[in-house]
């Protein structure tokens, strides 16, 4: 705190005497002091205060350092409002100084936008956000995929140029060149890694096999592929799959092969990661959900059902069940003649209901549709009955008098019919295995009787 206070005092002292000349000792002392203390935010504020008074090479030099600081601050920022503020400042700088070499900042800006869009589409996968919001996020991701590829190609050219200089450099220049090569390599890897994820999301949510191919090519930069070639599993060095970003890249390649109908290749990439043992960064915990998505993309519905049954009792059981319900219901409601997804949906809905997550099961069916739902059993009849009840309540509210029995005879008849449907489900064989859900269903059945005027 004392150092920060002293830094503020130095800045204020400089401000009291007007702008500090950029090549003066005072300017260098203040900036070096802030840099030594790693007070990046204060240093950025100080450079901002000096920038407008500068011109020519001095202005370019300060703008370049400011861009580096913005990139670093964006990478470190965890608060959304702070990110938005920094992004605004960074865009103003880039618009005012487009000539500066600021690919790190451009990459950080693109990454911040991608992470926001990614959160939306990850939630859309389980139908937890409205479709228009997801479509908007996907449009952003398509644009960002191109941005990441451009930054990655620029970084690759930068690596080639620096490596060429390194071959004929003096010994004294080698440490500086090696540092710059490392920076460019890191920027290249990050850009293509993010491009791979962007294409992978487009492949999944737009069922786009070309995006699946582009995803594999982008991840090839991480997985030791030849330049602009798809990765081959034998070229991935042994043990690399234990690195979280490499493991995730391999899982994405597995998914892209599954979507393209090449399950043998998909299995090879997945099994290499699965057999690696414990992987950090939460990757191991993601294996069941990543595998379920790939199996469904490849049409391996029986294997998907077996995987769900094997993992649904775990810590992420409700999430896995909801995901299975979404994937199977989406396929069934698309008009497919394949009945294979029915078993997965039945298992997923049953798992949700058994875990006391009837509301989640209803949300999924409400979001996607119930035309293919079998109401003859307990789970299907209960879920379909609750969905119908909620829809009728919306109509009742629009008609008025929603807190009392319906006045419209047609509404009363429909409440009574839904109540009978729920009664059939609640007293069907097997209902006793779901005591919590059955209690909730009995409550809804009672409400149907009330709003039907049958009391």
C-alpha positions as CSV (number, residue, x, y, z in Angstrom):
1,X,0.0,0.0,0.0
2,X,2.9,2.4,0.8
3,X,4.5,1.8,-2.6
4,X,1.1,2.3,-4.4
5,X,0.6,5.6,-2.4
6,X,4.1,6.8,-3.4
7,X,3.4,5.9,-7.0
8,X,0.3,7.9,-6.9
9,X,2.2,10.8,-5.4
10,X,4.7,10.7,-8.2
11,X,2.0,10.7,-10.8
12,X,0.2,13.6,-9.1
13,X,3.4,15.5,-8.9
14,X,4.0,15.1,-12.6
15,X,0.4,16.2,-13.3
16,X,0.7,19.3,-11.1
17,X,3.5,20.6,-13.4
18,X,1.7,19.6,-16.6
19,X,2.6,16.9,-19.1
20,X,6.0,15.3,-18.5
21,X,8.3,15.3,-21.6
22,X,8.5,11.7,-22.7
23,X,12.3,11.7,-23.1
24,X,12.9,13.5,-19.8
25,X,14.3,11.7,-16.7
26,X,11.1,12.4,-14.8
27,X,9.0,10.4,-17.3
28,X,11.4,7.5,-17.4
29,X,11.7,7.5,-13.6
30,X,8.0,7.4,-13.0
31,X,7.3,4.7,-15.6
32,X,10.2,2.5,-14.6
33,X,9.1,2.8,-10.9
34,X,5.6,1.7,-11.7
35,X,6.9,-1.1,-13.9
36,X,9.3,-2.3,-11.2
37,X,6.4,-2.5,-8.7
38,X,4.2,-4.3,-11.3
39,X,1.5,-1.7,-10.9
40,X,0.2,-2.2,-14.4
41,X,-3.1,-0.4,-13.9
42,X,-1.5,2.7,-12.5
43,X,1.2,2.5,-15.2
44,X,-1.5,2.3,-17.9
45,X,-3.3,5.4,-16.4
46,X,0.0,7.2,-16.4
47,X,0.7,6.4,-20.0
48,X,-2.8,7.4,-21.0
49,X,-2.3,10.8,-19.3
50,X,0.8,11.4,-21.5
51,X,-0.3,10.0,-24.8
52,X,-2.4,12.9,-26.2
53,X,0.5,15.4,-25.8
54,X,2.9,13.3,-27.8
55,X,3.6,13.1,-31.5
56,X,5.7,11.1,-34.0
57,X,7.9,8.3,-32.7
58,X,7.4,9.2,-29.0
59,X,3.6,8.7,-29.4
60,X,4.0,5.4,-31.3
61,X,6.4,4.1,-28.6
62,X,4.1,5.0,-25.7
63,X,1.1,3.6,-27.6
64,X,2.9,0.3,-28.1
65,X,3.7,0.0,-24.4
66,X,0.1,0.9,-23.5
67,X,-1.2,-1.8,-25.9
68,X,1.0,-4.3,-24.1
69,X,-0.3,-3.2,-20.8
70,X,-4.0,-3.4,-21.9
71,X,-3.3,-7.0,-23.2
72,X,-1.8,-8.0,-19.9
73,X,-4.6,-6.4,-17.9
74,X,-7.3,-8.1,-20.1
75,X,-5.7,-11.5,-19.5
76,X,-5.6,-11.0,-15.8
77,X,-9.1,-9.5,-15.5
78,X,-11.9,-11.7,-14.0
79,X,-14.7,-9.2,-13.5
80,X,-17.0,-8.6,-16.5
81,X,-17.4,-4.9,-15.9
82,X,-13.6,-4.4,-15.6
83,X,-13.1,-6.3,-18.9
84,X,-15.7,-4.2,-20.7
85,X,-14.0,-1.0,-19.4
86,X,-10.6,-2.2,-20.6
87,X,-11.9,-3.4,-23.9
88,X,-13.4,0.0,-24.5
89,X,-10.0,1.7,-23.8
90,X,-8.2,-0.8,-26.0
91,X,-10.5,-0.3,-29.0
92,X,-10.1,3.5,-28.7
93,X,-6.3,3.1,-28.7
94,X,-6.3,0.7,-31.7
95,X,-8.7,3.0,-33.7
96,X,-6.5,6.1,-32.9
97,X,-3.2,4.2,-33.6
98,X,-3.9,1.5,-36.2
99,X,-0.2,1.5,-37.2
100,X,1.2,0.1,-34.0
101,X,2.2,-3.5,-33.7
102,X,-0.4,-4.7,-31.1
103,X,-1.3,-8.3,-32.0
104,X,-1.2,-9.3,-28.4
105,X,-3.9,-6.7,-27.6
106,X,-5.9,-7.7,-30.7
107,X,-5.7,-11.3,-29.5
108,X,-6.7,-10.4,-26.0
109,X,-9.7,-8.4,-27.3
110,X,-10.8,-11.2,-29.5
111,X,-10.4,-13.7,-26.7
112,X,-12.5,-11.6,-24.3
113,X,-15.3,-11.5,-26.9
114,X,-15.0,-15.2,-27.6
115,X,-15.3,-16.1,-23.9
116,X,-18.5,-14.2,-23.6
117,X,-20.0,-15.9,-26.6
118,X,-18.7,-19.2,-25.5
119,X,-20.5,-18.9,-22.2
120,X,-23.8,-18.4,-24.1
121,X,-23.4,-21.3,-26.4
122,X,-22.3,-23.7,-23.6
123,X,-25.6,-22.8,-21.8
124,X,-27.5,-23.1,-25.1
125,X,-26.3,-26.7,-25.4
126,X,-28.5,-27.6,-22.4
127,X,-31.2,-25.1,-23.5
128,X,-30.6,-22.7,-20.6
129,X,-30.7,-19.5,-22.7
130,X,-33.1,-18.4,-25.5
131,X,-32.3,-19.4,-29.0
132,X,-32.0,-15.8,-30.4
133,X,-29.2,-15.1,-27.8
134,X,-27.4,-18.3,-28.9
135,X,-27.7,-17.4,-32.6
136,X,-26.2,-13.9,-31.9
137,X,-23.3,-15.5,-30.0
138,X,-22.7,-17.9,-32.9
139,X,-22.5,-15.0,-35.4
140,X,-19.9,-13.4,-33.1
141,X,-18.0,-16.7,-33.0
142,X,-17.9,-17.0,-36.8
143,X,-16.4,-13.6,-37.1
144,X,-13.9,-14.3,-34.2
145,X,-12.8,-17.6,-35.9
146,X,-11.5,-15.5,-38.8
147,X,-9.8,-13.0,-36.5
148,X,-8.0,-15.8,-34.6
149,X,-6.9,-17.4,-37.8
150,X,-5.5,-14.1,-39.1
151,X,-3.6,-13.4,-35.8
152,X,-2.3,-17.0,-35.9
153,X,-1.0,-16.6,-39.5
154,X,0.6,-13.3,-38.7
155,X,2.3,-14.8,-35.6
156,X,3.6,-17.7,-37.7
157,X,5.1,-15.3,-40.2
158,X,6.6,-13.4,-37.3
159,X,8.2,-16.7,-36.0
160,X,9.7,-17.4,-39.4
161,X,11.1,-13.9,-39.7
162,X,12.6,-14.0,-36.2
163,X,14.1,-17.5,-36.7
164,X,15.7,-16.3,-39.9
165,X,17.3,-13.4,-38.1
166,X,18.4,-15.7,-35.3
167,X,20.5,-17.8,-37.7
168,X,22.7,-14.8,-38.5
169,X,22.4,-12.8,-35.3
170,X,25.3,-11.8,-33.0
171,X,25.6,-13.6,-29.7
172,X,24.6,-10.5,-27.9
173,X,21.3,-10.3,-29.7
174,X,20.3,-14.0,-29.2
175,X,18.5,-13.6,-25.8
176,X,16.3,-10.8,-27.2
177,X,15.5,-12.8,-30.3
178,X,14.7,-16.0,-28.3
179,X,12.4,-14.0,-26.1
180,X,10.5,-12.6,-29.1
181,X,10.3,-16.0,-30.8
182,X,8.8,-17.5,-27.6
183,X,6.3,-14.6,-27.5
184,X,5.3,-15.1,-31.1
185,X,5.1,-18.9,-30.6
186,X,2.8,-18.4,-27.7
187,X,0.6,-16.0,-29.6
188,X,0.4,-18.4,-32.6
189,X,-0.6,-21.4,-30.4
190,X,-3.2,-19.4,-28.5
191,X,-4.7,-17.9,-31.6
192,X,-5.0,-21.3,-33.4
193,X,-6.2,-23.0,-30.2
194,X,-9.1,-20.4,-30.0
195,X,-9.7,-20.7,-33.7
196,X,-10.1,-24.5,-33.2
197,X,-12.7,-24.0,-30.5
198,X,-14.6,-21.4,-32.5
199,X,-14.8,-23.7,-35.5
200,X,-15.7,-26.6,-33.2
201,X,-18.7,-24.7,-31.8
202,X,-19.8,-23.8,-35.4
203,X,-19.6,-27.4,-36.4
204,X,-21.7,-28.5,-33.5
205,X,-24.5,-25.9,-33.4
206,X,-24.8,-25.4,-37.2
207,X,-24.1,-29.1,-38.1
208,X,-21.3,-27.8,-40.4
209,X,-18.8,-30.4,-41.4
210,X,-16.5,-27.9,-43.1
211,X,-16.2,-26.1,-39.7
212,X,-15.3,-29.5,-38.3
213,X,-12.5,-29.8,-40.8
214,X,-11.2,-26.3,-40.1
215,X,-11.4,-27.1,-36.4
216,X,-9.0,-30.1,-36.9
217,X,-6.6,-28.0,-39.0
218,X,-6.5,-25.3,-36.3
219,X,-5.9,-27.8,-33.5
220,X,-3.2,-29.3,-35.7
221,X,-0.9,-26.4,-34.6
222,X,-1.3,-27.6,-31.0
223,X,-1.0,-31.3,-31.9
224,X,2.2,-31.4,-33.9
225,X,0.6,-31.6,-37.3
226,X,2.3,-30.5,-40.4
227,X,1.5,-26.9,-41.3
228,X,-2.2,-26.5,-42.5
229,X,-2.7,-30.3,-42.3
230,X,-5.0,-32.3,-40.1
231,X,-3.5,-33.8,-37.0
232,X,-2.5,-37.5,-36.9
233,X,-2.7,-39.2,-33.5
234,X,0.7,-40.9,-33.8
235,X,2.4,-37.5,-34.2
236,X,1.3,-36.3,-30.8
237,X,4.3,-36.9,-28.5
238,X,3.7,-39.4,-25.7
239,X,2.5,-37.7,-22.5
240,X,1.4,-34.5,-24.2
241,X,-2.2,-35.6,-23.6
242,X,-1.7,-34.9,-19.9
243,X,-1.5,-31.2,-20.6
244,X,-5.0,-29.7,-20.2
245,X,-5.1,-27.6,-23.4
246,X,-3.7,-30.5,-25.4
247,X,-6.2,-33.0,-24.0
248,X,-9.1,-30.6,-24.8
249,X,-7.7,-30.1,-28.3
250,X,-7.7,-33.9,-28.7
251,X,-11.3,-34.2,-27.4
252,X,-12.3,-31.6,-29.9
253,X,-10.7,-33.5,-32.7
254,X,-12.5,-36.6,-31.5
255,X,-15.8,-34.7,-31.7
256,X,-15.1,-33.4,-35.2
257,X,-14.4,-36.9,-36.5
258,X,-17.6,-38.2,-34.9
259,X,-19.7,-35.4,-36.6
260,X,-18.1,-36.3,-39.9
261,X,-19.1,-40.0,-39.5
262,X,-15.6,-41.3,-38.6
263,X,-16.2,-43.0,-35.3
264,X,-13.1,-45.2,-35.4
265,X,-10.9,-42.1,-35.5
266,X,-13.1,-40.4,-32.9
267,X,-12.6,-43.3,-30.6
268,X,-8.9,-43.3,-31.0
269,X,-8.5,-39.7,-30.0
270,X,-10.9,-40.0,-27.1
271,X,-9.3,-43.2,-25.8
272,X,-5.8,-41.6,-25.8
273,X,-7.1,-38.9,-23.5
274,X,-9.2,-41.2,-21.4
275,X,-6.3,-43.5,-20.8
276,X,-3.9,-40.7,-19.7
277,X,-5.1,-40.8,-16.1
278,X,-5.8,-37.7,-14.1
279,X,-5.6,-34.5,-16.1
280,X,-5.6,-31.1,-14.5
281,X,-7.8,-28.1,-15.3
282,X,-11.0,-30.0,-14.7
283,X,-10.5,-32.0,-18.0
284,X,-11.0,-35.4,-16.4
285,X,-14.3,-34.3,-15.0
286,X,-15.4,-33.2,-18.5
287,X,-14.8,-36.6,-20.1
288,X,-18.3,-38.0,-19.7
289,X,-20.0,-34.9,-21.2
290,X,-17.5,-34.5,-24.0
291,X,-17.9,-38.2,-24.9
292,X,-21.7,-38.1,-24.7
293,X,-21.8,-35.1,-27.2
294,X,-19.4,-37.0,-29.6
295,X,-21.4,-40.2,-29.4
296,X,-24.7,-38.4,-30.2
297,X,-23.0,-36.5,-33.0
298,X,-21.9,-39.8,-34.5
299,X,-25.3,-41.4,-34.1
300,X,-24.1,-43.9,-31.5
301,X,-27.2,-43.7,-29.4
302,X,-26.9,-47.1,-27.7
303,X,-23.4,-46.3,-26.5
304,X,-24.6,-42.9,-25.4
305,X,-27.3,-44.5,-23.3
306,X,-24.8,-46.9,-21.7
307,X,-22.5,-44.0,-20.9
308,X,-25.3,-42.1,-19.3
309,X,-26.3,-45.1,-17.2
310,X,-22.7,-45.5,-16.1
311,X,-22.2,-41.9,-15.0
312,X,-25.6,-40.5,-14.1
313,X,-25.2,-41.2,-10.4
314,X,-22.0,-39.1,-10.2
315,X,-21.5,-35.5,-9.1
316,X,-22.4,-34.2,-12.5
317,X,-25.3,-36.7,-13.0
318,X,-28.0,-34.0,-13.3
319,X,-26.0,-32.1,-15.9
320,X,-25.2,-35.2,-17.9
321,X,-28.9,-36.3,-17.8
322,X,-30.1,-32.9,-18.9
323,X,-27.6,-32.9,-21.7
324,X,-28.6,-36.4,-22.8
325,X,-32.3,-35.3,-22.8
326,X,-31.5,-32.3,-24.9
327,X,-29.4,-34.1,-27.5
328,X,-31.9,-37.0,-27.8
329,X,-35.0,-34.8,-27.9
330,X,-33.5,-32.4,-30.4
331,X,-32.7,-35.4,-32.7
332,X,-36.2,-36.8,-32.3
333,X,-38.0,-33.5,-32.8
334,X,-36.0,-32.9,-36.0
335,X,-38.2,-35.4,-37.9
336,X,-35.7,-38.2,-38.0
337,X,-37.1,-41.7,-38.6
338,X,-34.4,-43.2,-36.3
339,X,-36.0,-44.3,-33.1
340,X,-32.6,-45.0,-31.4
341,X,-32.5,-41.7,-29.5
342,X,-35.7,-42.6,-27.6
343,X,-33.9,-44.9,-25.2
344,X,-31.4,-42.1,-24.3
345,X,-34.2,-39.6,-23.8
346,X,-36.1,-42.0,-21.6
347,X,-33.1,-42.8,-19.5
348,X,-32.1,-39.1,-19.2
349,X,-35.6,-37.9,-18.2
350,X,-35.9,-40.8,-15.8
351,X,-32.6,-39.8,-14.2
352,X,-33.6,-36.2,-13.8
353,X,-37.0,-37.1,-12.3
354,X,-35.3,-39.6,-10.0
355,X,-32.9,-37.0,-8.7
356,X,-35.7,-34.6,-7.9
357,X,-35.0,-32.5,-11.0
358,X,-38.5,-32.6,-12.6
359,X,-38.3,-28.9,-13.3
360,X,-35.2,-29.5,-15.5
361,X,-37.0,-32.2,-17.4
362,X,-39.9,-30.0,-18.0
363,X,-37.6,-27.1,-19.1
364,X,-36.0,-29.3,-21.7
365,X,-39.3,-30.5,-23.2
366,X,-40.7,-27.0,-23.2
367,X,-37.6,-25.7,-25.0
368,X,-37.5,-28.3,-27.7
369,X,-40.9,-30.0,-28.1
370,X,-43.0,-32.9,-26.9
371,X,-44.5,-34.3,-30.0
372,X,-42.4,-37.4,-29.9
373,X,-42.7,-38.0,-26.1
374,X,-44.4,-41.2,-25.1
375,X,-46.9,-40.4,-22.4
376,X,-47.8,-44.1,-21.5
377,X,-45.2,-44.5,-18.8
378,X,-44.7,-42.7,-15.5
379,X,-41.9,-40.4,-16.6
380,X,-43.2,-39.5,-20.0
381,X,-46.8,-39.1,-18.8
382,X,-45.7,-36.9,-15.8
383,X,-43.4,-34.6,-17.8
384,X,-46.0,-34.2,-20.7
385,X,-48.7,-33.6,-18.1
386,X,-46.7,-30.9,-16.3
387,X,-45.8,-29.3,-19.7
388,X,-49.4,-29.2,-20.7
389,X,-50.4,-27.8,-17.3
390,X,-47.9,-24.9,-17.6
391,X,-49.1,-24.0,-21.1
392,X,-52.7,-24.0,-19.9
393,X,-51.8,-21.8,-17.0
394,X,-50.4,-19.2,-19.4
395,X,-53.7,-19.2,-21.3
396,X,-55.6,-18.9,-18.1
397,X,-53.6,-15.9,-17.1
398,X,-54.3,-14.2,-20.4
399,X,-58.0,-14.8,-19.9
400,X,-58.0,-13.2,-16.4
401,X,-59.1,-14.5,-13.0
402,X,-56.0,-16.8,-13.0
403,X,-56.0,-17.3,-9.2
404,X,-59.5,-18.8,-9.2
405,X,-61.2,-21.7,-11.0
406,X,-61.5,-21.1,-14.7
407,X,-64.7,-19.5,-15.9
408,X,-64.4,-20.6,-19.4
409,X,-65.9,-24.2,-19.7
410,X,-63.3,-25.1,-22.4
411,X,-60.5,-24.3,-20.0
412,X,-62.1,-26.3,-17.2
413,X,-62.4,-29.3,-19.5
414,X,-58.7,-29.1,-20.4
415,X,-57.7,-28.8,-16.8
416,X,-59.7,-31.9,-16.1
417,X,-58.2,-33.8,-19.0
418,X,-54.6,-32.9,-17.9
419,X,-55.5,-34.0,-14.4
420,X,-56.6,-37.4,-15.7
421,X,-53.4,-37.7,-17.8
422,X,-51.4,-37.1,-14.6
423,X,-53.5,-39.6,-12.6
424,X,-52.8,-42.3,-15.2
425,X,-49.0,-41.6,-14.9
426,X,-49.0,-41.3,-11.1
427,X,-50.8,-44.6,-10.6
428,X,-48.9,-46.5,-13.3
429,X,-46.6,-49.4,-12.5
430,X,-43.2,-48.2,-11.5
431,X,-44.3,-44.8,-10.2
432,X,-43.3,-45.8,-6.6
433,X,-39.6,-45.7,-7.7
434,X,-39.9,-41.9,-7.9
435,X,-41.4,-40.8,-4.6
436,X,-40.3,-37.2,-4.8
437,X,-41.5,-36.7,-8.4
438,X,-44.7,-38.5,-7.6
439,X,-45.4,-36.1,-4.8
440,X,-44.9,-33.1,-7.1
441,X,-47.1,-34.7,-9.7
442,X,-49.9,-35.2,-7.1
443,X,-49.7,-31.6,-6.2
444,X,-50.1,-30.5,-9.9
445,X,-53.0,-32.9,-10.3
446,X,-54.7,-31.3,-7.3
447,X,-54.2,-27.9,-8.9
448,X,-55.8,-29.2,-12.1
449,X,-58.8,-30.3,-10.0
450,X,-59.0,-26.8,-8.4
451,X,-58.8,-24.8,-11.6
452,X,-61.3,-27.2,-13.2
453,X,-63.8,-26.4,-10.4
454,X,-63.8,-30.0,-9.2
455,X,-63.6,-29.7,-5.5
